[in-house]
């Protein structure tokens, strides 16, 4: 895709992905690790709106899939060498792992909706989601940091944006390891969203057709 289309993808789809996530019952329930009655309580809560959880998870997944394509296009056009190569691999692997997380959250909600006897299984699926999501997000965030390094080395976008990708990416790696299911991870997601929108707007204004 050309630079302007890449810019539009980067400007629009982080907003759509965040909007879908915020519309989901998952967002209303709060961070899994901070839910008052633990994973079992969270499973019971999600089971009350299982179809909505599944719907918004699918829509958010689609938005972030297109966003990942945009980031790969950004990598292809505006980086070169080892940084860009490794960033592309890590972004793809990380996104694939996040798909497992999305599926596990949806499956947990559907299982919990079947009745109290399924709550232990649903809670186990939530643990799987958090484990897979933490590992996948760490990989994706490392790819983001390398993308920022590649952009910085080639002076492709504003230095603030490339530095932000590096900082947010490293924060995401640390956060995914130590507090993935906590509220502090919101810093990573909002940082990724704002930085990507800024890069998208820059490419819309300066990119070639």
Secondary structure, 3 states (H helix, E strand, C coil): CCHHHHHHHHHHHHHHHHHHHHHCHHHHHCCHHHCCCHHHHHHHHHHCCHHHHHHHHHHHHHHHHHHHHHHHHHHHHHCCHHHHHHHHHHHHHHHHHHHHHHHHHHHHHHHHCCCHHHHHHHHHHHHHHHHHHHHHHHHHHHHHHHHHHHHHHHCCCCHHHHHHHHHHHHHHHHHHHHCCCCHHHHHHHHHHHHHHHHHHHHHHHHCCC
